[in-house]
Amino acid sequence: MKENDERNWIRAFSQMLNALEGKNASTEEAASILKHIYGGAGSYSDFYIAKNNREEQKRINKHLSDLNDMLWHLLCE
């Protein structure tokens, strides 16, 4: 996200990281943040990284989707 100049959702992921690494580390807090960003229209589920090259865009967003799935599995299941 940083490499693609994303500025909105990066804050939520920074909060999750802080929840996991902080003095009172909490997977529950990180899971709560993750669940919260997926709610409703205009939520993180609508996010994608736009690229001029369609194949590059597909590749990058597939990778992002795979990472999101892993994160959900680790925190929310």
HTML snippet that shows the backbone in 3Dmol.js (N, CA, C, O; Angstrom):
<script src="https://3Dmol.org/build/3Dmol-min.js"></script>
<div id="view" style="width:600px;height:400px;position:relative"></div>
<script>
const pdb = `
ATOM      1  N   MET A   1       0.826  -1.189   0.000  1.00  0.00           N
ATOM      2  CA  MET A   1       0.000   0.000   0.000  1.00  0.00           C
ATOM      3  C   MET A   1       0.870   1.251   0.000  1.00  0.00           C
ATOM      4  O   MET A   1       0.591   2.212  -0.718  1.00  0.00           O
ATOM      5  N   LYS A   2       1.914   1.233   0.803  1.00  0.00           N
ATOM      6  CA  LYS A   2       2.796   2.401   0.845  1.00  0.00           C
ATOM      7  C   LYS A   2       3.419   2.661  -0.518  1.00  0.00           C
ATOM      8  O   LYS A   2       3.524   3.809  -0.952  1.00  0.00           O
ATOM      9  N   GLU A   3       3.831   1.594  -1.192  1.00  0.00           N
ATOM     10  CA  GLU A   3       4.462   1.737  -2.505  1.00  0.00           C
ATOM     11  C   GLU A   3       3.515   2.338  -3.529  1.00  0.00           C
ATOM     12  O   GLU A   3       3.962   2.925  -4.514  1.00  0.00           O
ATOM     13  N   ASN A   4       2.208   2.201  -3.310  1.00  0.00           N
ATOM     14  CA  ASN A   4       1.218   2.702  -4.247  1.00  0.00           C
ATOM     15  C   ASN A   4       0.519   3.955  -3.741  1.00  0.00           C
ATOM     16  O   ASN A   4      -0.541   4.333  -4.239  1.00  0.00           O
ATOM     17  N   ASP A   5       1.123   4.590  -2.750  1.00  0.00           N
ATOM     18  CA  ASP A   5       0.659   5.874  -2.227  1.00  0.00           C
ATOM     19  C   ASP A   5      -0.769   5.826  -1.685  1.00  0.00           C
ATOM     20  O   ASP A   5      -1.511   6.802  -1.795  1.00  0.00           O
ATOM     21  N   GLU A   6      -1.152   4.685  -1.098  1.00  0.00           N
ATOM     22  CA  GLU A   6      -2.466   4.556  -0.469  1.00  0.00           C
ATOM     23  C   GLU A   6      -2.398   5.243   0.887  1.00  0.00           C
ATOM     24  O   GLU A   6      -1.467   5.001   1.656  1.00  0.00           O
ATOM     25  N   ARG A   7      -3.365   6.090   1.190  1.00  0.00           N
ATOM     26  CA  ARG A   7      -3.290   6.888   2.421  1.00  0.00           C
ATOM     27  C   ARG A   7      -4.464   6.685   3.364  1.00  0.00           C
ATOM     28  O   ARG A   7      -4.407   7.128   4.511  1.00  0.00           O
ATOM     29  N   ASN A   8      -5.512   6.038   2.922  1.00  0.00           N
ATOM     30  CA  ASN A   8      -6.692   5.878   3.758  1.00  0.00           C
ATOM     31  C   ASN A   8      -6.623   4.602   4.601  1.00  0.00           C
ATOM     32  O   ASN A   8      -6.608   4.666   5.830  1.00  0.00           O
ATOM     33  N   TRP A   9      -6.583   3.458   3.942  1.00  0.00           N
ATOM     34  CA  TRP A   9      -6.650   2.176   4.653  1.00  0.00           C
ATOM     35  C   TRP A   9      -5.380   1.868   5.418  1.00  0.00           C
ATOM     36  O   TRP A   9      -5.399   1.060   6.346  1.00  0.00           O
ATOM     37  N   ILE A  10      -4.296   2.487   5.053  1.00  0.00           N
ATOM     38  CA  ILE A  10      -3.029   2.230   5.734  1.00  0.00           C
ATOM     39  C   ILE A  10      -3.128   2.570   7.223  1.00  0.00           C
ATOM     40  O   ILE A  10      -2.442   1.966   8.049  1.00  0.00           O
ATOM     41  N   ARG A  11      -3.977   3.531   7.559  1.00  0.00           N
ATOM     42  CA  ARG A  11      -4.145   3.892   8.980  1.00  0.00           C
ATOM     43  C   ARG A  11      -4.729   2.734   9.775  1.00  0.00           C
ATOM     44  O   ARG A  11      -4.278   2.458  10.887  1.00  0.00           O
ATOM     45  N   ALA A  12      -5.720   2.057   9.222  1.00  0.00           N
ATOM     46  CA  ALA A  12      -6.329   0.920   9.924  1.00  0.00           C
ATOM     47  C   ALA A  12      -5.309  -0.201  10.100  1.00  0.00           C
ATOM     48  O   ALA A  12      -5.259  -0.835  11.154  1.00  0.00           O
ATOM     49  N   PHE A  13      -4.504  -0.446   9.083  1.00  0.00           N
ATOM     50  CA  PHE A  13      -3.499  -1.502   9.195  1.00  0.00           C
ATOM     51  C   PHE A  13      -2.402  -1.113  10.177  1.00  0.00           C
ATOM     52  O   PHE A  13      -1.852  -1.976  10.861  1.00  0.00           O
ATOM     53  N   SER A  14      -2.082   0.151  10.254  1.00  0.00           N
ATOM     54  CA  SER A  14      -1.123   0.625  11.264  1.00  0.00           C
ATOM     55  C   SER A  14      -1.688   0.430  12.667  1.00  0.00           C
ATOM     56  O   SER A  14      -0.958   0.050  13.583  1.00  0.00           O
ATOM     57  N   GLN A  15      -2.987   0.688  12.842  1.00  0.00           N
ATOM     58  CA  GLN A  15      -3.638   0.462  14.135  1.00  0.00           C
ATOM     59  C   GLN A  15      -3.616  -1.019  14.502  1.00  0.00           C
ATOM     60  O   GLN A  15      -3.373  -1.371  15.657  1.00  0.00           O
ATOM     61  N   MET A  16      -3.867  -1.882  13.527  1.00  0.00           N
ATOM     62  CA  MET A  16      -3.815  -3.324  13.793  1.00  0.00           C
ATOM     63  C   MET A  16      -2.409  -3.737  14.209  1.00  0.00           C
ATOM     64  O   MET A  16      -2.237  -4.506  15.155  1.00  0.00           O
ATOM     65  N   LEU A  17      -1.424  -3.234  13.513  1.00  0.00           N
ATOM     66  CA  LEU A  17      -0.038  -3.553  13.847  1.00  0.00           C
ATOM     67  C   LEU A  17       0.297  -3.069  15.255  1.00  0.00           C
ATOM     68  O   LEU A  17       0.937  -3.786  16.026  1.00  0.00           O
ATOM     69  N   ASN A  18      -0.130  -1.865  15.586  1.00  0.00           N
ATOM     70  CA  ASN A  18       0.103  -1.344  16.939  1.00  0.00           C
ATOM     71  C   ASN A  18      -0.588  -2.211  17.990  1.00  0.00           C
ATOM     72  O   ASN A  18      -0.034  -2.445  19.065  1.00  0.00           O
ATOM     73  N   ALA A  19      -1.792  -2.685  17.683  1.00  0.00           N
ATOM     74  CA  ALA A  19      -2.520  -3.546  18.623  1.00  0.00           C
ATOM     75  C   ALA A  19      -1.785  -4.859  18.834  1.00  0.00           C
ATOM     76  O   ALA A  19      -1.809  -5.415  19.932  1.00  0.00           O
ATOM     77  N   LEU A  20      -1.138  -5.355  17.801  1.00  0.00           N
ATOM     78  CA  LEU A  20      -0.427  -6.630  17.893  1.00  0.00           C
ATOM     79  C   LEU A  20       0.946  -6.500  18.528  1.00  0.00           C
ATOM     80  O   LEU A  20       1.437  -7.444  19.146  1.00  0.00           O
ATOM     81  N   GLU A  21       1.569  -5.340  18.380  1.00  0.00           N
ATOM     82  CA  GLU A  21       2.929  -5.151  18.872  1.00  0.00           C
ATOM     83  C   GLU A  21       3.013  -4.340  20.160  1.00  0.00           C
ATOM     84  O   GLU A  21       4.079  -4.262  20.771  1.00  0.00           O
ATOM     85  N   GLY A  22       1.930  -3.750  20.569  1.00  0.00           N
ATOM     86  CA  GLY A  22       1.947  -2.849  21.717  1.00  0.00           C
ATOM     87  C   GLY A  22       2.219  -3.537  23.047  1.00  0.00           C
ATOM     88  O   GLY A  22       2.323  -4.760  23.134  1.00  0.00           O
ATOM     89  N   LYS A  23       2.329  -2.720  24.063  1.00  0.00           N
ATOM     90  CA  LYS A  23       2.599  -3.192  25.425  1.00  0.00           C
ATOM     91  C   LYS A  23       1.560  -4.229  25.858  1.00  0.00           C
ATOM     92  O   LYS A  23       1.904  -5.242  26.468  1.00  0.00           O
ATOM     93  N   ASN A  24       0.314  -3.977  25.547  1.00  0.00           N
ATOM     94  CA  ASN A  24      -0.774  -4.904  25.868  1.00  0.00           C
ATOM     95  C   ASN A  24      -1.268  -5.548  24.576  1.00  0.00           C
ATOM     96  O   ASN A  24      -2.430  -5.391  24.201  1.00  0.00           O
ATOM     97  N   ALA A  25      -0.382  -6.273  23.900  1.00  0.00           N
ATOM     98  CA  ALA A  25      -0.693  -6.862  22.603  1.00  0.00           C
ATOM     99  C   ALA A  25      -2.026  -7.600  22.635  1.00  0.00           C
ATOM    100  O   ALA A  25      -2.312  -8.366  23.555  1.00  0.00           O
ATOM    101  N   SER A  26      -2.835  -7.351  21.604  1.00  0.00           N
ATOM    102  CA  SER A  26      -4.176  -7.917  21.584  1.00  0.00           C
ATOM    103  C   SER A  26      -4.580  -8.326  20.179  1.00  0.00           C
ATOM    104  O   SER A  26      -4.774  -7.476  19.310  1.00  0.00           O
ATOM    105  N   THR A  27      -4.706  -9.635  19.955  1.00  0.00           N
ATOM    106  CA  THR A  27      -5.218 -10.080  18.667  1.00  0.00           C
ATOM    107  C   THR A  27      -6.704  -9.750  18.557  1.00  0.00           C
ATOM    108  O   THR A  27      -7.217  -9.550  17.456  1.00  0.00           O
ATOM    109  N   GLU A  28      -7.391  -9.694  19.689  1.00  0.00           N
ATOM    110  CA  GLU A  28      -8.819  -9.352  19.667  1.00  0.00           C
ATOM    111  C   GLU A  28      -9.038  -7.933  19.160  1.00  0.00           C
ATOM    112  O   GLU A  28      -9.945  -7.684  18.366  1.00  0.00           O
ATOM    113  N   GLU A  29      -8.208  -7.008  19.618  1.00  0.00           N
ATOM    114  CA  GLU A  29      -8.337  -5.625  19.147  1.00  0.00           C
ATOM    115  C   GLU A  29      -8.014  -5.527  17.658  1.00  0.00           C
ATOM    116  O   GLU A  29      -8.713  -4.840  16.913  1.00  0.00           O
ATOM    117  N   ALA A  30      -6.968  -6.205  17.231  1.00  0.00           N
ATOM    118  CA  ALA A  30      -6.612  -6.193  15.809  1.00  0.00           C
ATOM    119  C   ALA A  30      -7.729  -6.813  14.976  1.00  0.00           C
ATOM    120  O   ALA A  30      -8.057  -6.300  13.906  1.00  0.00           O
ATOM    121  N   ALA A  31      -8.316  -7.907  15.450  1.00  0.00           N
ATOM    122  CA  ALA A  31      -9.427  -8.552  14.740  1.00  0.00           C
ATOM    123  C   ALA A  31     -10.631  -7.618  14.664  1.00  0.00           C
ATOM    124  O   ALA A  31     -11.309  -7.564  13.638  1.00  0.00           O
ATOM    125  N   SER A  32     -10.895  -6.897  15.724  1.00  0.00           N
ATOM    126  CA  SER A  32     -12.014  -5.956  15.743  1.00  0.00           C
ATOM    127  C   SER A  32     -11.824  -4.862  14.694  1.00  0.00           C
ATOM    128  O   SER A  32     -12.771  -4.494  13.999  1.00  0.00           O
ATOM    129  N   ILE A  33     -10.621  -4.351  14.583  1.00  0.00           N
ATOM    130  CA  ILE A  33     -10.325  -3.320  13.580  1.00  0.00           C
ATOM    131  C   ILE A  33     -10.511  -3.897  12.187  1.00  0.00           C
ATOM    132  O   ILE A  33     -11.109  -3.256  11.322  1.00  0.00           O
ATOM    133  N   LEU A  34     -10.000  -5.107  11.963  1.00  0.00           N
ATOM    134  CA  LEU A  34     -10.116  -5.731  10.654  1.00  0.00           C
ATOM    135  C   LEU A  34     -11.581  -5.948  10.285  1.00  0.00           C
ATOM    136  O   LEU A  34     -11.986  -5.640   9.164  1.00  0.00           O
ATOM    137  N   LYS A  35     -12.365  -6.464  11.198  1.00  0.00           N
ATOM    138  CA  LYS A  35     -13.786  -6.689  10.926  1.00  0.00           C
ATOM    139  C   LYS A  35     -14.506  -5.372  10.633  1.00  0.00           C
ATOM    140  O   LYS A  35     -15.391  -5.315   9.779  1.00  0.00           O
ATOM    141  N   HIS A  36     -14.119  -4.323  11.346  1.00  0.00           N
ATOM    142  CA  HIS A  36     -14.757  -3.018  11.188  1.00  0.00           C
ATOM    143  C   HIS A  36     -14.530  -2.427   9.790  1.00  0.00           C
ATOM    144  O   HIS A  36     -15.437  -1.804   9.239  1.00  0.00           O
ATOM    145  N   ILE A  37     -13.351  -2.609   9.216  1.00  0.00           N
ATOM    146  CA  ILE A  37     -13.068  -1.968   7.921  1.00  0.00           C
ATOM    147  C   ILE A  37     -13.765  -2.665   6.756  1.00  0.00           C
ATOM    148  O   ILE A  37     -13.797  -2.133   5.646  1.00  0.00           O
ATOM    149  N   TYR A  38     -14.323  -3.851   6.999  1.00  0.00           N
ATOM    150  CA  TYR A  38     -15.016  -4.576   5.929  1.00  0.00           C
ATOM    151  C   TYR A  38     -16.512  -4.303   5.880  1.00  0.00           C
ATOM    152  O   TYR A  38     -17.207  -4.938   5.086  1.00  0.00           O
ATOM    153  N   GLY A  39     -17.034  -3.400   6.680  1.00  0.00           N
ATOM    154  CA  GLY A  39     -18.480  -3.198   6.725  1.00  0.00           C
ATOM    155  C   GLY A  39     -19.003  -2.157   5.761  1.00  0.00           C
ATOM    156  O   GLY A  39     -18.486  -1.040   5.719  1.00  0.00           O
ATOM    157  N   GLY A  40     -20.023  -2.500   4.980  1.00  0.00           N
ATOM    158  CA  GLY A  40     -20.763  -1.528   4.187  1.00  0.00           C
ATOM    159  C   GLY A  40     -20.130  -1.088   2.888  1.00  0.00           C
ATOM    160  O   GLY A  40     -19.027  -1.503   2.533  1.00  0.00           O
ATOM    161  N   ALA A  41     -20.863  -0.228   2.183  1.00  0.00           N
ATOM    162  CA  ALA A  41     -20.388   0.325   0.910  1.00  0.00           C
ATOM    163  C   ALA A  41     -19.209   1.258   1.160  1.00  0.00           C
ATOM    164  O   ALA A  41     -19.168   1.977   2.159  1.00  0.00           O
ATOM    165  N   GLY A  42     -18.263   1.234   0.248  1.00  0.00           N
ATOM    166  CA  GLY A  42     -17.081   2.079   0.393  1.00  0.00           C
ATOM    167  C   GLY A  42     -16.115   1.545   1.432  1.00  0.00           C
ATOM    168  O   GLY A  42     -15.225   2.264   1.884  1.00  0.00           O
ATOM    169  N   SER A  43     -16.286   0.289   1.811  1.00  0.00           N
ATOM    170  CA  SER A  43     -15.427  -0.299   2.821  1.00  0.00           C
ATOM    171  C   SER A  43     -14.158  -0.860   2.175  1.00  0.00           C
ATOM    172  O   SER A  43     -13.960  -0.762   0.964  1.00  0.00           O
ATOM    173  N   TYR A  44     -13.325  -1.436   2.998  1.00  0.00           N
ATOM    174  CA  TYR A  44     -12.071  -1.995   2.499  1.00  0.00           C
ATOM    175  C   TYR A  44     -12.305  -3.085   1.456  1.00  0.00           C
ATOM    176  O   TYR A  44     -11.446  -3.316   0.606  1.00  0.00           O
ATOM    177  N   SER A  45     -13.435  -3.745   1.508  1.00  0.00           N
ATOM    178  CA  SER A  45     -13.712  -4.796   0.520  1.00  0.00           C
ATOM    179  C   SER A  45     -13.807  -4.216  -0.896  1.00  0.00           C
ATOM    180  O   SER A  45     -13.686  -4.964  -1.866  1.00  0.00           O
ATOM    181  N   ASP A  46     -14.017  -2.923  -1.035  1.00  0.00           N
ATOM    182  CA  ASP A  46     -14.060  -2.262  -2.340  1.00  0.00           C
ATOM    183  C   ASP A  46     -12.684  -1.769  -2.806  1.00  0.00           C
ATOM    184  O   ASP A  46     -12.531  -1.330  -3.945  1.00  0.00           O
ATOM    185  N   PHE A  47     -11.699  -1.842  -1.930  1.00  0.00           N
ATOM    186  CA  PHE A  47     -10.379  -1.297  -2.234  1.00  0.00           C
ATOM    187  C   PHE A  47      -9.623  -2.156  -3.244  1.00  0.00           C
ATOM    188  O   PHE A  47      -9.650  -3.384  -3.169  1.00  0.00           O
ATOM    189  N   TYR A  48      -8.965  -1.514  -4.168  1.00  0.00           N
ATOM    190  CA  TYR A  48      -8.028  -2.181  -5.062  1.00  0.00           C
ATOM    191  C   TYR A  48      -6.943  -1.183  -5.448  1.00  0.00           C
ATOM    192  O   TYR A  48      -7.119   0.029  -5.325  1.00  0.00           O
ATOM    193  N   ILE A  49      -5.838  -1.708  -5.910  1.00  0.00           N
ATOM    194  CA  ILE A  49      -4.723  -0.873  -6.350  1.00  0.00           C
ATOM    195  C   ILE A  49      -4.825  -0.725  -7.864  1.00  0.00           C
ATOM    196  O   ILE A  49      -4.801  -1.714  -8.596  1.00  0.00           O
ATOM    197  N   ALA A  50      -4.939   0.511  -8.322  1.00  0.00           N
ATOM    198  CA  ALA A  50      -5.071   0.800  -9.752  1.00  0.00           C
ATOM    199  C   ALA A  50      -3.684   0.933 -10.387  1.00  0.00           C
ATOM    200  O   ALA A  50      -2.778   1.553  -9.829  1.00  0.00           O
ATOM    201  N   LYS A  51      -3.553   0.346 -11.542  1.00  0.00           N
ATOM    202  CA  LYS A  51      -2.318   0.437 -12.330  1.00  0.00           C
ATOM    203  C   LYS A  51      -2.699   0.669 -13.779  1.00  0.00           C
ATOM    204  O   LYS A  51      -3.791   0.288 -14.199  1.00  0.00           O
ATOM    205  N   ASN A  52      -1.818   1.287 -14.547  1.00  0.00           N
ATOM    206  CA  ASN A  52      -2.058   1.491 -15.973  1.00  0.00           C
ATOM    207  C   ASN A  52      -2.019   0.180 -16.736  1.00  0.00           C
ATOM    208  O   ASN A  52      -2.744   0.007 -17.715  1.00  0.00           O
ATOM    209  N   ASN A  53      -1.189  -0.730 -16.301  1.00  0.00           N
ATOM    210  CA  ASN A  53      -1.049  -2.029 -16.939  1.00  0.00           C
ATOM    211  C   ASN A  53      -2.029  -3.013 -16.292  1.00  0.00           C
ATOM    212  O   ASN A  53      -1.917  -3.313 -15.103  1.00  0.00           O
ATOM    213  N   ARG A  54      -2.987  -3.513 -17.076  1.00  0.00           N
ATOM    214  CA  ARG A  54      -4.042  -4.398 -16.549  1.00  0.00           C
ATOM    215  C   ARG A  54      -3.480  -5.669 -15.918  1.00  0.00           C
ATOM    216  O   ARG A  54      -3.941  -6.095 -14.860  1.00  0.00           O
ATOM    217  N   GLU A  55      -2.488  -6.272 -16.565  1.00  0.00           N
ATOM    218  CA  GLU A  55      -1.914  -7.514 -16.033  1.00  0.00           C
ATOM    219  C   GLU A  55      -1.210  -7.265 -14.708  1.00  0.00           C
ATOM    220  O   GLU A  55      -1.319  -8.071 -13.784  1.00  0.00           O
ATOM    221  N   GLU A  56      -0.490  -6.156 -14.612  1.00  0.00           N
ATOM    222  CA  GLU A  56       0.165  -5.793 -13.350  1.00  0.00           C
ATOM    223  C   GLU A  56      -0.881  -5.534 -12.278  1.00  0.00           C
ATOM    224  O   GLU A  56      -0.711  -5.950 -11.132  1.00  0.00           O
ATOM    225  N   GLN A  57      -1.956  -4.852 -12.639  1.00  0.00           N
ATOM    226  CA  GLN A  57      -3.023  -4.572 -11.676  1.00  0.00           C
ATOM    227  C   GLN A  57      -3.640  -5.876 -11.167  1.00  0.00           C
ATOM    228  O   GLN A  57      -3.860  -6.033  -9.966  1.00  0.00           O
ATOM    229  N   LYS A  58      -3.917  -6.800 -12.073  1.00  0.00           N
ATOM    230  CA  LYS A  58      -4.480  -8.092 -11.670  1.00  0.00           C
ATOM    231  C   LYS A  58      -3.531  -8.830 -10.725  1.00  0.00           C
ATOM    232  O   LYS A  58      -3.956  -9.371  -9.705  1.00  0.00           O
ATOM    233  N   ARG A  59      -2.255  -8.844 -11.072  1.00  0.00           N
ATOM    234  CA  ARG A  59      -1.255  -9.546 -10.256  1.00  0.00           C
ATOM    235  C   ARG A  59      -1.143  -8.937  -8.862  1.00  0.00           C
ATOM    236  O   ARG A  59      -1.150  -9.657  -7.863  1.00  0.00           O
ATOM    237  N   ILE A  60      -1.041  -7.625  -8.796  1.00  0.00           N
ATOM    238  CA  ILE A  60      -0.891  -6.939  -7.515  1.00  0.00           C
ATOM    239  C   ILE A  60      -2.130  -7.135  -6.646  1.00  0.00           C
ATOM    240  O   ILE A  60      -2.011  -7.398  -5.449  1.00  0.00           O
ATOM    241  N   ASN A  61      -3.304  -7.009  -7.231  1.00  0.00           N
ATOM    242  CA  ASN A  61      -4.529  -7.143  -6.448  1.00  0.00           C
ATOM    243  C   ASN A  61      -4.803  -8.584  -6.038  1.00  0.00           C
ATOM    244  O   ASN A  61      -5.416  -8.819  -4.997  1.00  0.00           O
ATOM    245  N   LYS A  62      -4.364  -9.547  -6.832  1.00  0.00           N
ATOM    246  CA  LYS A  62      -4.468 -10.955  -6.430  1.00  0.00           C
ATOM    247  C   LYS A  62      -3.586 -11.195  -5.205  1.00  0.00           C
ATOM    248  O   LYS A  62      -4.000 -11.857  -4.253  1.00  0.00           O
ATOM    249  N   HIS A  63      -2.382 -10.657  -5.239  1.00  0.00           N
ATOM    250  CA  HIS A  63      -1.465 -10.791  -4.103  1.00  0.00           C
ATOM    251  C   HIS A  63      -2.060 -10.117  -2.859  1.00  0.00           C
ATOM    252  O   HIS A  63      -2.012 -10.678  -1.764  1.00  0.00           O
ATOM    253  N   LEU A  64      -2.609  -8.934  -3.029  1.00  0.00           N
ATOM    254  CA  LEU A  64      -3.240  -8.228  -1.920  1.00  0.00           C
ATOM    255  C   LEU A  64      -4.404  -9.038  -1.358  1.00  0.00           C
ATOM    256  O   LEU A  64      -4.560  -9.142  -0.142  1.00  0.00           O
ATOM    257  N   SER A  65      -5.210  -9.603  -2.229  1.00  0.00           N
ATOM    258  CA  SER A  65      -6.335 -10.425  -1.803  1.00  0.00           C
ATOM    259  C   SER A  65      -5.866 -11.649  -1.018  1.00  0.00           C
ATOM    260  O   SER A  65      -6.464 -12.007  -0.003  1.00  0.00           O
ATOM    261  N   ASP A  66      -4.810 -12.281  -1.483  1.00  0.00           N
ATOM    262  CA  ASP A  66      -4.255 -13.436  -0.772  1.00  0.00           C
ATOM    263  C   ASP A  66      -3.759 -13.038   0.618  1.00  0.00           C
ATOM    264  O   ASP A  66      -3.985 -13.761   1.588  1.00  0.00           O
ATOM    265  N   LEU A  67      -3.089 -11.898   0.716  1.00  0.00           N
ATOM    266  CA  LEU A  67      -2.617 -11.415   2.016  1.00  0.00           C
ATOM    267  C   LEU A  67      -3.789 -11.091   2.942  1.00  0.00           C
ATOM    268  O   LEU A  67      -3.755 -11.405   4.132  1.00  0.00           O
ATOM    269  N   ASN A  68      -4.822 -10.463   2.389  1.00  0.00           N
ATOM    270  CA  ASN A  68      -6.016 -10.152   3.190  1.00  0.00           C
ATOM    271  C   ASN A  68      -6.670 -11.426   3.710  1.00  0.00           C
ATOM    272  O   ASN A  68      -7.095 -11.483   4.864  1.00  0.00           O
ATOM    273  N   ASP A  69      -6.750 -12.443   2.863  1.00  0.00           N
ATOM    274  CA  ASP A  69      -7.323 -13.725   3.287  1.00  0.00           C
ATOM    275  C   ASP A  69      -6.509 -14.349   4.422  1.00  0.00           C
ATOM    276  O   ASP A  69      -7.072 -14.856   5.392  1.00  0.00           O
ATOM    277  N   MET A  70      -5.185 -14.307   4.293  1.00  0.00           N
ATOM    278  CA  MET A  70      -4.328 -14.859   5.351  1.00  0.00           C
ATOM    279  C   MET A  70      -4.511 -14.099   6.653  1.00  0.00           C
ATOM    280  O   MET A  70      -4.600 -14.705   7.721  1.00  0.00           O
ATOM    281  N   LEU A  71      -4.568 -12.773   6.572  1.00  0.00           N
ATOM    282  CA  LEU A  71      -4.741 -11.955   7.770  1.00  0.00           C
ATOM    283  C   LEU A  71      -6.074 -12.267   8.441  1.00  0.00           C
ATOM    284  O   LEU A  71      -6.141 -12.416   9.661  1.00  0.00           O
ATOM    285  N   TRP A  72      -7.130 -12.366   7.644  1.00  0.00           N
ATOM    286  CA  TRP A  72      -8.446 -12.703   8.204  1.00  0.00           C
ATOM    287  C   TRP A  72      -8.390 -14.056   8.903  1.00  0.00           C
ATOM    288  O   TRP A  72      -8.900 -14.214  10.012  1.00  0.00           O
ATOM    289  N   HIS A  73      -7.771 -15.020   8.248  1.00  0.00           N
ATOM    290  CA  HIS A  73      -7.663 -16.360   8.818  1.00  0.00           C
ATOM    291  C   HIS A  73      -6.901 -16.324  10.150  1.00  0.00           C
ATOM    292  O   HIS A  73      -7.302 -16.984  11.109  1.00  0.00           O
ATOM    293  N   LEU A  74      -5.842 -15.580  10.212  1.00  0.00           N
ATOM    294  CA  LEU A  74      -5.029 -15.515  11.426  1.00  0.00           C
ATOM    295  C   LEU A  74      -5.727 -14.794  12.573  1.00  0.00           C
ATOM    296  O   LEU A  74      -5.596 -15.190  13.731  1.00  0.00           O
ATOM    297  N   LEU A  75      -6.463 -13.743  12.256  1.00  0.00           N
ATOM    298  CA  LEU A  75      -7.063 -12.928  13.318  1.00  0.00           C
ATOM    299  C   LEU A  75      -8.512 -13.264  13.655  1.00  0.00           C
ATOM    300  O   LEU A  75      -8.932 -13.113  14.803  1.00  0.00           O
ATOM    301  N   CYS A  76      -9.270 -13.713  12.679  1.00  0.00           N
ATOM    302  CA  CYS A  76     -10.716 -13.781  12.860  1.00  0.00           C
ATOM    303  C   CYS A  76     -11.308 -15.188  12.861  1.00  0.00           C
ATOM    304  O   CYS A  76     -12.503 -15.345  13.111  1.00  0.00           O
ATOM    305  N   GLU A  77     -10.524 -16.185  12.594  1.00  0.00           N
ATOM    306  CA  GLU A  77     -11.082 -17.537  12.592  1.00  0.00           C
ATOM    307  C   GLU A  77     -10.592 -18.344  13.769  1.00  0.00           C
ATOM    308  O   GLU A  77     -10.966 -19.507  13.920  1.00  0.00           O
TER     309      GLU A  77
END
`;
const viewer = $3Dmol.createViewer("view");
viewer.addModel(pdb, "pdb");
viewer.setStyle({}, {cartoon: {color: "spectrum"}});
viewer.zoomTo();
viewer.render();
</script>
